[in-house]
């Protein structure tokens, strides 16, 4: 009986290790995809943080096919309504404008906070029930994330809908909106801390 128990525990341990490894691989792929998305045109990534830096604190610089710097990327984290929010953030070389953001992880409320990853389309109930194919996605990326692009750091704040110089909150999900903004600020702070290190011998 004890031998069986030992064999079973080893089997469970191996299964846990394999599953954990697969989860880590998926997270790495998701993270890399997010970096590419927030640094449009990137051809090469260089980690500028020390090798031993925790994954969630790593900072990268990205260059285009000509070798020109197009920006920096880092993962920002902040508390959302239901859980921690993880937001990959791209920062332009001028260190003042957001080049893009992507939500890497969230567990926000379905139908409310999860609109941060909603992709707009002109699909209607008529299209759904009557099989019309005359609909399309208005954007290939979440509309909420799109509004961060080219915003300066001092525009990372919630503003009224008619104001183009800030972030428009999701209706009934102000906490989630604020969490994303704070996660973006967290990411830009990580980048700003590391950039001076590039000049050190």
Contact map, one row per residue, 1 for C-alpha under 8 A:
111110000000000000000000000000000000000000000000000000000000000000000000000000000000000000000000000000000000000000000000000000000000000000000000000000000000000000000000000000000000000000000000000000000
111111000000000000000000000000000000000000000000000000000000000000000000000000000000000000000000000000000000000000000000000000000000000000000000000000000000000000000000000000000000000000000000000000000
111111100000000000000000000000000000000000000000000000000000000000000000000000000000000000000000000000000000000000000000000000000000000000000000000000000000000000000000000000000000000000000000000000000
111111110000000000000000000000000000000000000000000000000000000000000000000000000000000000000000000000000000000000000000000000000000000000000000000000000000000000000000000000000000000000000000000000000
111111111000000000000000000000000000000000000000000000000000000000000000000000000000000000000000000000000000000000000000000000000000000000000000000000000000000000000000000000000000000000000000000000000
011111111100000000000000000000000000000000000000000000000000000000000000000000000000000000000000000000000000000000000000000000000000000000000000000000000000000000000000000000000000000000000000000000000
001111111110000000000000000000000000000000000000000000000000000000000000000000000000000000000000000000000000000000000000000000000000000000000000000000000000000000000000000000000000000000000000000000000
000111111111000000000000000000000000000000000000000000000000000000000000000000000000000000000000000000000000000000000000000000000000000000000000000000000000000000000000000000000000000000000000000000000
000011111111100000000000000000000000000000000000000000000000000000000000000000000000000000000000000000000000000000000000000000000000000000000000000000000000000000000000000000000000000000000000000000000
000001111111110000000000000000000000000000000000000000000000000000000000000000000000000000000000000000000000000000000000000000000000000000000000000000000000000000000000000000000000000000000000000000000
000000111111111000000000000000000000000000000000000000000000000000000000000000000000000000000000000000000000000000000000000000000000000000000000000000000000000000000000000000000000000000000000000000000
000000011111111100000000000000000000000000000000000000000000000000000000000000000000000000000000000000000000000000000000000000000000000000000000000000000000000000000000000000000000000000000000000000000
000000001111111110000000000000000000000000000000000000000000000000000000000000000000000000000000000000000000000000000000000000000000000000000000000000000000000000000000000000000000000000000000000000000
000000000111111111000000000000000000000000000000000000000000000000000000000000000000000000000000000000000000000000000000000000000000000000000000000000000000000000000000000000000000000000000000000000000
000000000011111111100000000000000000000000000000000000000000000000000000000000000000000000000000000000000000000000000000000000000000000000000000000000000000000000000000000000000000000000000000000000000
000000000001111111110000000000000000000000000000000000000000000000000000000000000000000000000000000000000000000000000000000000000000000000000000000000000000000000000000000000000000000000000000000000000
000000000000111111111000000000000000000000000000000000000000000000000000000000000000000000000000000000000000000000000000000000000000000000000000000000000000000000000000000000000000000000000000000000000
000000000000011111111100000000000000000000000000000000000000000000000000000000000000000000000000000000000000000000000000000000000000000000000000000000000000000000000000000000000000000000000000000000000
000000000000001111111110000000000000000000000000000000000000000000000000000000000000000000000000000000000000000000000000000000000000000000000000000000000000000000000000000000000000000000000000000000000
000000000000000111111111000000000000000000000000000000000000000000000000000000000000000000000000000000000000000000000000000000000000000000000000000000000000000000000000000000000000000000000000000000000
000000000000000011111111100000000000000000000000000000000000000000000000000000000000000000000000000000000000000000000000000000000000000000000000000000000000000000000000000000000000000000000000000000000
000000000000000001111111110000000000000000000000000000000000000000000000000000000000000000000000000000000000000000000000000000000000000000000000000000000000000000000000000000000000000000000000000000000
000000000000000000111111111000000000000000000000000000000000000000000000000000000000000000000000000000000000000000000000000000000000000000000000000000000000000000000000000000000000000000000000000000000
000000000000000000011111111100000000000000000000000000000000000000000000000000000000000000000000000000000000000000000000000000000000000000000000000000000000000000000000000000000000000000000000000000000
000000000000000000001111111110000000000000000000000000000000000000000000000000000000000000000000000000000000000000000000000000000000000000000000000000000000000000000000000000000000000000000000000000000
000000000000000000000111111111000000000000000000000000000000000000000000000000000000000000000000000000000000000000000000000000000000000000000000000000000000000000000000000000000000000000000000000000000
000000000000000000000011111111100000000000000000000000000000000000000000000000000000000000000000000000000000000000000000000000000000000000000000000000000000000000000000000000000000000000000000000000000
000000000000000000000001111111110000000000000000000000000000000000000000000000000000000000000000000000000000000000000000000000000000000000000000000000000000000000000000000000000000000000000000000000000
000000000000000000000000111111111000000000000000000000000000000000000000000000000000000000000000000000000000000000000000000000000000000000000000000000000000000000000000000000000000000000000000000000000
000000000000000000000000011111111100000000000000000000000000000000000000000000000000000000000000000000010000000000000000000000000000000000000000000000000000000000000000000000000000000000000000000000000
000000000000000000000000001111111110000000000000000000000000000000000000000000000000000100000000000000010000000000000000000000000000000000000000000000000000000000000000000000000000000000000000000000000
000000000000000000000000000111111111000000000000000000000000000000000000000000000000000000000000000000000000000000000000000000000000000000000000000000000000000000000000000000000000000000000000000000000
000000000000000000000000000011111111100000000000000000000000000000000000000000000000000000000000000000000000000000000000000000000000000000000000000000000000000000000000000000000000000000000000000000000
000000000000000000000000000001111111110000000000000000000000000000000000000000000000000100000000000011110000000000000000000000000000000000000000000000000000000000000000000000000000000000000000000000000
000000000000000000000000000000111111111000000000000000000000000000000000110000000000000111000000000000000000000000000000000000000000000000000000000000000000000000000000000000000000000000000000000000000
000000000000000000000000000000011111111111000000000000000000000000000000000000000000000000000000000000000000000000000000000000000000000000000000000000000000000000000000000000000000000000000000000000000
000000000000000000000000000000001111111100000000000000000000000000000000000000000000000000000000000111000000000000000000000000000000000000000000000000000000000000000000000000000000000000000000000000000
000000000000000000000000000000000111111100000000000000000000000000000000100000000000000111000000001111000000000000000000000000000000000000000000000000000000000000000000000000000000000000000000000000000
000000000000000000000000000000000011111111000000000000000000010000000111100000000000000001000000001100000000000000000000000000000000000000000000000000000000000000000000000000000000000000000000000000000
000000000000000000000000000000000001111111000000000000000000000000000000000000000000000000000000001000000000000000000000000000000000000000000000000000000000000000000000000000000000000000000000000000000
000000000000000000000000000000000001001111100000000000000000001110000100000000000000000000000000000000000000000000000000000000000000000000000000000000000000000000000000000000000000000000000000000000000
000000000000000000000000000000000001001111111000000000000000011110000100000000000000000000000000000000000000000000000000000000000000000000000000000000000000000000000000000000000000000000000000000000000
000000000000000000000000000000000000000011111000000000000000011110000000000000000000000000000000000000000000000000000000000000000000000000000000000000000000000000000000000000000000000000000000000000000
000000000000000000000000000000000000000001111100000000000000011110000000000000000000000000000000000000000000000000000000000000000000000000000000000000000000000000000000000000000000000000000000000000000
000000000000000000000000000000000000000001111110000000000001111000000000000000000000000000000000000000000000000000000000000000000000000000000000000000000000000000000000000000000000000000000000000000000
000000000000000000000000000000000000000000011111000000000001110000000000000000000000000000000000000000000000000000000000000000000000000000000000000000000000000000000000000000000000000000000000000000000
000000000000000000000000000000000000000000001111110000000111100000000000000000000000000000000000000000000000000000000000000000000000000000000000000000000000000000000000000000000000000000000000000000000
000000000000000000000000000000000000000000000111110000000111100000000000000000000000000000000000000000000000000000000000000000000000000000000000000000000000000000000000000000000000000000000000010001000
000000000000000000000000000000000000000000000011111010000111000000000000000000000000000000000000000000000000000000000000000000000000000000000000000000000000000000000000000000000000000000000000010000000
000000000000000000000000000000000000000000000011111110000000000000000000000000000000000000000000000000000000000000000000000000000000000000000000000000000000000000000000000000000000000000000000000000000
000000000000000000000000000000000000000000000000111110000000000000000000000000000000000000000000000000000000000000000000000000000000000000000000000000000000000000000000000000000000000000000000000000000
000000000000000000000000000000000000000000000000011111000000000000000000000000000000000000000000000000000000000000000000000000000000000000000000000000000000000000000000000000000000000000000000000000000
000000000000000000000000000000000000000000000000111111101100000000000000000000000000000000000000000000000000000000000000000000000000000000000000000000000000000000000000000000000000000000000000000000000
000000000000000000000000000000000000000000000000000111111100000000000000000000000000000000000000000000000000000000000000000000000000000000000000000000000000000000000000000000000000000000000000000000000
000000000000000000000000000000000000000000000000000011111100000000000000000000000000000000000000000000000000000000000000000000000000000000000000000000000000000000000000000000000000000000000000000000000
000000000000000000000000000000000000000000000000000001111100000000000000001100000000000000000000000000000000000000000000000000000000000000000000000000000000000000000000000000000000000000000000000000000
000000000000000000000000000000000000000000000000000011111110000000000000011000000000000000000000000000000000000000000000000000000000000000000000000000000000000000000000000000000000000000000100000000000
000000000000000000000000000000000000000000000011100011111111000000000000011000000000000000000000000000000000000000000000000000000000000000000000000000000000000000000000000000000000000000000000000000000
000000000000000000000000000000000000000000000011100000001111100000000001111000000000000000000000000000000000000000000000000000000000000000000000000000000000000000000000000000000000000000000110010000000
000000000000000000000000000000000000000000001111100000000111110000000001110000000000000000000000000000000000000000000000000000000000000000000000000000000000000000000000000000000000000000000000000000000
000000000000000000000000000000000000000000001111000000000011111000001111100000000000000000000000000000000000000000000000000000000000000000000000000000000000000000000000000000000000000000000000000000000
000000000000000000000000000000000000001001111100000000000001111100001111100000000000000000000000000000000000000000000000000000000000000000000000000000000000000000000000000000000000000000000000000000000
000000000000000000000000000000000000000011111000000000000000111111111110000000000000000000000000000000000000000000000000000000000000000000000000000000000000000000000000000000000000000000000000000000000
000000000000000000000000000000000000000011110000000000000000011111111100000000000000000000000000000000000000000000000000000000000000000000000000000000000000000000000000000000000000000000000000000000000
000000000000000000000000000000000000000011110000000000000000001111110000000000000000000000000000000000000000000000000000000000000000000000000000000000000000000000000000000000000000000000000000000000000
000000000000000000000000000000000000000000000000000000000000001111110000000000000000000000000000000000000000000000000000000000000000000000000000000000000000000000000000000000000000000000000000000000000
000000000000000000000000000000000000000000000000000000000000001111111000000000000000000000000000000000000000000000000000000000000000000000000000000000000000000000000000000000000000000000000000000000000
000000000000000000000000000000000000000000000000000000000000001111111100000000000000000000000000000000000000000000000000000000000000000000000000000000000000000000000000000000000000000000000000000000000
000000000000000000000000000000000000000000000000000000000000111100111110000000000000000000001000000000000000000000000000000000000000000000000000000000000000000000000000000000000000000000000000000000000
000000000000000000000000000000000000001011000000000000000000111100011111000000000000000000011000000000000000000000000000000000000000000000000000000000000000000000000000000000000000000000000000000000000
000000000000000000000000000000000000001000000000000000000000111000001111100000000000000001111000001000000000000000000000000000000000000000000000000000000000000000000000000000000000000000000000000000000
000000000000000000000000000000000000001000000000000000000011110000000111110000000000000001111000000000000000000000000000000000000000000000000000000000000000000000000000000000000000000000000010000000000
000000000000000000000000000000000010011000000000000000000011110000000011111000000000000111100000000000000000000000000000000000000000000000000000000000000000000000000000000000000000000000100010000000000
000000000000000000000000000000000010000000000000000000001111000000000001111100000000000111000000000000000000000000000000000000000000000000000000000000000000000000000000000000000000000000110110000000000
000000000000000000000000000000000000000000000000000000011110000000000000111110000000011110000000000000000000000000000000000000000000000000000000000000000000000000000000000000000000001101100000000000000
000000000000000000000000000000000000000000000000000000010000000000000000011111000000011110000000000000000000000000000000000000000000000000000000000000000000000000000000000000000000011111110000000000000
000000000000000000000000000000000000000000000000000000000000000000000000001111100001111000000000000000000000000000000000000000000000000000000000000000000000000000000000000000000000011101100000000000000
000000000000000000000000000000000000000000000000000000000000000000000000000111110001110000000000000000000000000000000000000000000000000000000000000000000000000000000000000000000011011001000000000000000
000000000000000000000000000000000000000000000000000000000000000000000000000011111111100000000000000000000000000000000000000000000000000000000000000000000000000000000000000000000010000000000000000000000
000000000000000000000000000000000000000000000000000000000000000000000000000001111111100000000000000000000101000000000000000000000000000000000000000000000000000000000000000000110111000000000000000000000
000000000000000000000000000000000000000000000000000000000000000000000000000000111110000000000000000000000001100010000000000000000000000000000000000000000000000000000000000000110010000000000000000000000
000000000000000000000000000000000000000000000000000000000000000000000000000000111111000000000000000000000011100000000000000000000000000000000000000000000000000000000000000000000000000000000000000000000
000000000000000000000000000000000000000000000000000000000000000000000000000000111111100000000000000000000111000000000000000000000000000000000000000000000000000000000000000000000000000000000000000000000
000000000000000000000000000000000000000000000000000000000000000000000000000011110111110000000000000000001110000000000000000000000000000000000000000000000000000000000000000000000000000000000000000000000
000000000000000000000000000000000000000000000000000000000000000000000000000011110011111000000000000000111110000000000000000000000000000000000000000000000000000000000000000000000011001000000000000000000
000000000000000000000000000000000000000000000000000000000000000000000000001111000001111100000000000000111100000000000000000000000000000000000000000000000000000000000000000000000000001000000000000000000
000000000000000000000000000000000000000000000000000000000000000000000000001110000000111110000000000011111000000000000000000000000000000000000000000000000000000000000000000000000001001100100000000000000
000000000000000000000000000000100110010000000000000000000000000000000000111100000000011111000000000011110000000000000000000000000000000000000000000000000000000000000000000000000000000100100000000000000
000000000000000000000000000000000010010000000000000000000000000000000000111100000000001111100000011111000000000000000000000000000000000000000000000000000000000000000000000000000000000100110000000000000
000000000000000000000000000000000010011000000000000000000000000000000011110000000000000111110000011110000000000000000000000000000000000000000000000000000000000000000000000000000000000000000000000000000
000000000000000000000000000000000000000000000000000000000000000000000011100000000000000011111111111100000000000000000000000000000000000000000000000000000000000000000000000000000000000000010000000000000
000000000000000000000000000000000000000000000000000000000000000000000111000000000000000001111111111000000000000000000000000000000000000000000000000000000000000000000000000000000000000000000000000000000
000000000000000000000000000000000000000000000000000000000000000000001111000000000000000000111111000000000000000000000000000000000000000000000000000000000000000000000000000000000000000000000000000000000
000000000000000000000000000000000000000000000000000000000000000000000000000000000000000000111111100000000000000000000000000000000000000000000000000000000000000000000000000000000000000000000000000000000
000000000000000000000000000000000000000000000000000000000000000000000000000000000000000000111111100000000000000000000000000000000000000000000000000000000000000000000000000000000000000000000001000000000
000000000000000000000000000000000000000000000000000000000000000000000000000000000000000000111111110000000000000000000000000000000000000000000000000000011000000000000000000000000000000000000000000000000
000000000000000000000000000000000000000000000000000000000000000000000000000000000000000000110111111000000000000000000000000000000000000000000000000011111000000000000000000000000000000000000000000000000
000000000000000000000000000000000000000000000000000000000000000000000000000000000000000011110001111110000000000000000000000000000000000000000000000111111000000000000000000000000000000000000000000000000
000000000000000000000000000000000000011100000000000000000000000000000010000000000000000011110000111110000000000000000000000000000000000000000000000111100000000000000000000000000000000000000000000000000
000000000000000000000000000000000000111000000000000000000000000000000000000000000000000011100000011111000000000000000000000000000000000000000000110111000000000000000000000000000000000000000000000000000
000000000000000000000000000000000100110000000000000000000000000000000000000000000000001111000000011111100000000000000000000000000000000000000000110110000000000000000000000000000000000100000000000000000
000000000000000000000000000000000100110000000000000000000000000000000000000000000000001110000000000111110000000000000000000000000000000000000000100000000000000000000000000000000000000000000000000000000
000000000000000000000000000000000100000000000000000000000000000000000000000000000000111100000000000011111100000000011000000000000000000000000000100000000000000000000000000000000000000000000000000000000
000000000000000000000000000001100100000000000000000000000000000000000000000000000000111100000000000001111100000000000000000000000000000000000000000000000000000000000000000000000000000000000000000000000
000000000000000000000000000000000000000000000000000000000000000000000000000000000001111000000000000000111110000000000000000000000000000000000000000000000000000000000000000000000000000000000000000000000
000000000000000000000000000000000000000000000000000000000000000000000000000000010011110000000000000000111111000001000000000000000000000000000000000000000000000000000000000000000000000000000000000000000
000000000000000000000000000000000000000000000000000000000000000000000000000000000111100000000000000000001111100001000000000000000000000000000000000000000000000000000000000000000000000000000000000000000
000000000000000000000000000000000000000000000000000000000000000000000000000000011110000000000000000000000111110111000000000000000000000000000000000000000000000000000000000000010000000000000000000000000
000000000000000000000000000000000000000000000000000000000000000000000000000000001100000000000000000000000011111111000000000000000000000000000000000000000000000000000000000000000000000000000000000000000
000000000000000000000000000000000000000000000000000000000000000000000000000000000000000000000000000000000001111111100000000000000000000000000000000000000000000000000000000000000000000000000000000000000
000000000000000000000000000000000000000000000000000000000000000000000000000000000000000000000000000000000000111111100000000000000000000000000000000000000000000000000000000000000000000000000000000000000
000000000000000000000000000000000000000000000000000000000000000000000000000000000000000000000000000000000001111111100000000000000000000000000000000000000000000000000000011110000000000000000000000000000
000000000000000000000000000000000000000000000000000000000000000000000000000000001000000000000000000000000001111111110000000000000000000000000000000000000000000000000000010010011000000000000000000000000
000000000000000000000000000000000000000000000000000000000000000000000000000000000000000000000000000000000111111111111100000000000000000000000000000000000000000000000000000000000000000000000000000000000
000000000000000000000000000000000000000000000000000000000000000000000000000000000000000000000000000000000000011111111100000000000000000000000001000000000000000000000000010000000000000000000000000000000
000000000000000000000000000000000000000000000000000000000000000000000000000000000000000000000000000000100000000011111100000000000000000000000111100000000000000000000000010000001000000000000000000000000
000000000000000000000000000000000000000000000000000000000000000000000000000000000000000000000000000000100000000001111110000000000000000000001111100000000000000000000000000000000000000000000000000000000
000000000000000000000000000000000000000000000000000000000000000000000000000000000000000000000000000000000000000001111111000000000000000000000111000000000000000000000000000000000000000000000000000000000
000000000000000000000000000000000000000000000000000000000000000000000000000000000000000000000000000000000000000000001111100000000000000011111110000000000000000000000000000000000000000000000000000000000
000000000000000000000000000000000000000000000000000000000000000000000000000000000000000000000000000000000000000000000111110000000000000011100110000000000000000000000000000000000000000000000000000000000
000000000000000000000000000000000000000000000000000000000000000000000000000000000000000000000000000000000000000000000011111000000000001111100000000000000000000000000000000000000000000000000000000000000
000000000000000000000000000000000000000000000000000000000000000000000000000000000000000000000000000000000000000000000001111100000000001111000000000000000000000000000000000000000000000000000000000000000
000000000000000000000000000000000000000000000000000000000000000000000000000000000000000000000000000000000000000000000000111110110000001110000000000000000000000000000000000000000000000000000000000000000
000000000000000000000000000000000000000000000000000000000000000000000000000000000000000000000000000000000000000000000000011111110000000000000000000000000000000000000000000000000000000000000000000000000
000000000000000000000000000000000000000000000000000000000000000000000000000000000000000000000000000000000000000000000000001111111000000000000000000000000000000000000000000000000000000000000000000000000
000000000000000000000000000000000000000000000000000000000000000000000000000000000000000000000000000000000000000000000000000111111111000000000000000000000000000000000000000000000000000000000000000000000
000000000000000000000000000000000000000000000000000000000000000000000000000000000000000000000000000000000000000000000000001111111111111000000000000000000000000000000000000000000000000000000000000000000
000000000000000000000000000000000000000000000000000000000000000000000000000000000000000000000000000000000000000000000000001111111111000000000000000000000000000000000000000000000000000000000000000000000
000000000000000000000000000000000000000000000000000000000000000000000000000000000000000000000000000000000000000000000000000011111110000000000000000000000000000000000000000000000000000000000000000000000
000000000000000000000000000000000000000000000000000000000000000000000000000000000000000000000000000000000000000000000000000001111111000000000000000000000000000000000000000000000000000000000000000000000
000000000000000000000000000000000000000000000000000000000000000000000000000000000000000000000000000000000000000000000000000001111111100000000000000000000000000000000000000000000000000000000000000000000
000000000000000000000000000000000000000000000000000000000000000000000000000000000000000000000000000000000000000000000000000001110111111000000000000000000000000000000000000000000000000000000000000000000
000000000000000000000000000000000000000000000000000000000000000000000000000000000000000000000000000000000000000000000000000000100011111000000000000000000000000000000000000000000000000000000000000000000
000000000000000000000000000000000000000000000000000000000000000000000000000000000000000000000000000000000000000000000000000000100001111100000000000000000000000000000000000000000000000000000000000000000
000000000000000000000000000000000000000000000000000000000000000000000000000000000000000000000000000000000000000000000000111000100001111110000000000000000000000000000000000000000000000000000000000000000
000000000000000000000000000000000000000000000000000000000000000000000000000000000000000000000000000000000000000000000000111000000000011111000000000000000000000000000000000000000000000000000000000000000
000000000000000000000000000000000000000000000000000000000000000000000000000000000000000000000000000000000000000000000011111000000000001111110000000000000000000000000000000000000000000000000000000000000
000000000000000000000000000000000000000000000000000000000000000000000000000000000000000000000000000000000000000000000011110000000000000111110000000000000000000000000000000000000000000000000000000000000
000000000000000000000000000000000000000000000000000000000000000000000000000000000000000000000000000000000000000000000011100000000000000011111110000000000000000000000000000000000000000000000000000000000
000000000000000000000000000000000000000000000000000000000000000000000000000000000000000000000000000000000000000000000010000000000000000011111100000000000000000000000000000000000000000000000000000000000
000000000000000000000000000000000000000000000000000000000000000000000000000000000000000000000000000000000000000000001010000000000000000000111110110000000000000000000000000000000000000000000000000000000
000000000000000000000000000000000000000000000000000000000000000000000000000000000000000000000000000000000000000000011111000000000000000000111111110000000000000000000000000000000000000000000000000000000
000000000000000000000000000000000000000000000000000000000000000000000000000000000000000000000000000000000000000000011111000000000000000000101111111000000000000000000000000000000000000000000000000000000
000000000000000000000000000000000000000000000000000000000000000000000000000000000000000000000000000000000000000000111100000000000000000000000111111100000000000000000000000000000000000000000000000000000
000000000000000000000000000000000000000000000000000000000000000000000000000000000000000000000000000111100000000000011000000000000000000000001111111110000000000000000000000000000000000000000000000000000
000000000000000000000000000000000000000000000000000000000000000000000000000000000000000000000000000110000000000000000000000000000000000000001111111110000000000000000000000000000000000000000000000000000
000000000000000000000000000000000000000000000000000000000000000000000000000000000000000000000000000000000000000000000000000000000000000000000011111110100000000000000011000000000000000000000000000000000
000000000000000000000000000000000000000000000000000000000000000000000000000000000000000000000000011110000000000000000000000000000000000000000001111111100001000000000010000000000000000000000000000000000
000000000000000000000000000000000000000000000000000000000000000000000000000000000000000000000000111110000000000000000000000000000000000000000000111111100000000000000000000000000000000000000000000000000
000000000000000000000000000000000000000000000000000000000000000000000000000000000000000000000000111100000000000000000000000000000000000000000000000111110000000000000000000000000000000000000000000000000
000000000000000000000000000000000000000000000000000000000000000000000000000000000000000000000000111000000000000000000000000000000000000000000000001111111011000000001100000000000000000000000000000000000
000000000000000000000000000000000000000000000000000000000000000000000000000000000000000000000001110000000000000000000000000000000000000000000000000001111111000000000000000000000000000000000000000000000
000000000000000000000000000000000000000000000000000000000000000000000000000000000000000000000001110000000000000000000000000000000000000000000000000000111111000000000000000000000000000010000000000000000
000000000000000000000000000000000000000000000000000000000000000000000000000000000000000000000000000000000000000000000000000000000000000000000000000000011111100000000000000000000000000000000000000000000
000000000000000000000000000000000000000000000000000000000000000000000000000000000000000000000000000000000000000000000000000000000000000000000000000000111111100000001110000000000000000000000000000000000
000000000000000000000000000000000000000000000000000000000000000000000000000000000000000000000000000000000000000000000000000000000000000000000000000100111111110000000110000000000000100010000000000000000
000000000000000000000000000000000000000000000000000000000000000000000000000000000000000000000000000000000000000000000000000000000000000000000000000000000111111000000110000000000100100000000000000000000
000000000000000000000000000000000000000000000000000000000000000000000000000000000000000000000000000000000000000000000000000000000000000000000000000000000001111100000111100000000100000000000000000000000
000000000000000000000000000000000000000000000000000000000000000000000000000000000000000000000000000000000000000000000000000000000000000000000000000000000000111110101111100000000000000000000000000000000
000000000000000000000000000000000000000000000000000000000000000000000000000000000000000000000000000000000000000000000000000000000000000000000000000000000000011111100001000000000000000000000000000000000
000000000000000000000000000000000000000000000000000000000000000000000000000000000000000000000000000000000000000000000000000000000000000000000000000000000000001111110001000000000000000000000000000000000
000000000000000000000000000000000000000000000000000000000000000000000000000000000000000000000000000000000000000000000000000000000000000000000000000000000000000111110000000000000000000000000000000000000
000000000000000000000000000000000000000000000000000000000000000000000000000000000000000000000000000000000000000000000000000000000000000000000000000000000000001111111100000000000000000000000000000000000
000000000000000000000000000000000000000000000000000000000000000000000000000000000000000000000000000000000000000000000000000000000000000000000000000000000000000011111110000000000000000000000000000000000
000000000000000000000000000000000000000000000000000000000000000000000000000000000000000000000000000000000000000000000000000000000000000000000000000000100010001000111110000000000000000000000000000000000
000000000000000000000000000000000000000000000000000000000000000000000000000000000000000000000000000000000000000000000000000000000000000000000000000000100011111000111111000000000000000000000000000000000
000000000000000000000000000000000000000000000000000000000000000000000000000000000000000000000000000000000000000000000000000000000000000000000000001100000011111000011111100000000000000000000000000000000
000000000000000000000000000000000000000000000000000000000000000000000000000000000000000000000000000000000000000000000000000000000000000000000000001000000000011110000111110000000000000000000000000000000
000000000000000000000000000000000000000000000000000000000000000000000000000000000000000000000000000000000000000000000000000000000000000000000000000000000000011000000011111011001100000000000000000000000
000000000000000000000000000000000000000000000000000000000000000000000000000000000000000000000000000000000000000110110000000000000000000000000000000000000000000000000001111111011000000000000000000000000
000000000000000000000000000000000000000000000000000000000000000000000000000000000000000000000000000000000000000100000000000000000000000000000000000000000000000000000000111111000000000000000000000000000
000000000000000000000000000000000000000000000000000000000000000000000000000000000000000000000000000000000000000100000000000000000000000000000000000000000000000000000000011111000000000000000000000000000
000000000000000000000000000000000000000000000000000000000000000000000000000000000000000000000000000000000000000110000000000000000000000000000000000000000000000000000000111111111000000000000000000000000
000000000000000000000000000000000000000000000000000000000000000000000000000000000000000000000000000000000000000000000000000000000000000000000000000000000000000000000000111111111100000000000000000000000
000000000000000000000000000000000000000000000000000000000000000000000000000000011000000000000000000000000000000000000000000000000000000000000000000000000000000000000000000011111110000000000000000000000
000000000000000000000000000000000000000000000000000000000000000000000000000000011000000000000000000000000001000010000000000000000000000000000000000000000000000000000000010011111111000000000000000000000
000000000000000000000000000000000000000000000000000000000000000000000000000000000000000000000000000000000000000010010000000000000000000000000000000000000000000000000000110011111111100000000000000000000
000000000000000000000000000000000000000000000000000000000000000000000000000000010000000000000000000000000000000000000000000000000000000000000000000000000000110000000000100001111111110000000000000000000
000000000000000000000000000000000000000000000000000000000000000000000000000001111000100000000000000000000000000000000000000000000000000000000000000000000000000000000000000000111111111000000000000000000
000000000000000000000000000000000000000000000000000000000000000000000000000001010000101000000000000000000000000000000000000000000000000000000000000000000000000000000000000000011111111100000000000000000
000000000000000000000000000000000000000000000000000000000000000000000000000000000000000000000000000000000000000000000000000000000000000000000000000000000001100000000000000000001111111110000000000000000
000000000000000000000000000000000000000000000000000000000000000000000000000111000000000000000000000000000000000000000000000000000000000000000000000000000000000000000000000000000111111111000000000000000
000000000000000000000000000000000000000000000000000000000000000000000000001111000000111000000000000000000000000000000000000000000000000000000000000000000000000000000000000000000011111111100000000000000
000000000000000000000000000000000000000000000000000000000000000000000000001110000000001110000000000010000000000000000000000000000000000000000000000000000000000000000000000000000001111111110000000000000
000000000000000000000000000000000000000000000000000000000000000000000000000100000000000000000000000000000000000000000000000000000000000000000000000000001001000000000000000000000000111111111000000000000
000000000000000000000000000000000000000000000000000000000000000000000000001111000000000000000000000000000000000000000000000000000000000000000000000000000000000000000000000000000000011111111100000000000
000000000000000000000000000000000000000000000000000000000000000000000000111110000000001110000000000000000000000000000000000000000000000000000000000000000000000000000000000000000000001111111110000000000
000000000000000000000000000000000000000000000000000000000000000000000000010100000000000010100000000000000000000000000000000000000000000000000000000000000000000000000000000000000000000111111111000000000
000000000000000000000000000000000000000000000000000000000000000000000000000000000000000000000000000000000000000000000000000000000000000000000000000000000000000000000000000000000000000011111111100000000
000000000000000000000000000000000000000000000000000000001010000000000000010000000000000000000000000000000000000000000000000000000000000000000000000000000000000000000000000000000000000001111111110000000
000000000000000000000000000000000000000000000000000000000010000000000001110000000000000000000000000000000000000000000000000000000000000000000000000000000000000000000000000000000000000000111111111000000
000000000000000000000000000000000000000000000000000000000000000000000000000000000000000000000010000000000000000000000000000000000000000000000000000000000000000000000000000000000000000000011111111100000
000000000000000000000000000000000000000000000000000000000000000000000000000000000000000000000000000000000000000000000000000000000000000000000000000000000000000000000000000000000000000000001111111110000
000000000000000000000000000000000000000000000001100000000010000000000000000000000000000000000000000000000000000000000000000000000000000000000000000000000000000000000000000000000000000000000111111111000
000000000000000000000000000000000000000000000000000000000000000000000000000000000000000000000000000000000000000000000000000000000000000000000000000000000000000000000000000000000000000000000011111111100
000000000000000000000000000000000000000000000000000000000000000000000000000000000000000000000000000000000000000000000000000000000000000000000000000000000000000000000000000000000000000000000001111111110
000000000000000000000000000000000000000000000000000000000000000000000000000000000000000000000000000000000000000000000000000000000000000000000000000000000000000000000000000000000000000000000000111111110
000000000000000000000000000000000000000000000001000000000000000000000000000000000000000000000000000000000000000000000000000000000000000000000000000000000000000000000000000000000000000000000000011111110
000000000000000000000000000000000000000000000000000000000000000000000000000000000000000000000000000000000000000000000000000000000000000000000000000000000000000000000000000000000000000000000000001111111
000000000000000000000000000000000000000000000000000000000000000000000000000000000000000000000000000000000000000000000000000000000000000000000000000000000000000000000000000000000000000000000000000111111
000000000000000000000000000000000000000000000000000000000000000000000000000000000000000000000000000000000000000000000000000000000000000000000000000000000000000000000000000000000000000000000000000000111
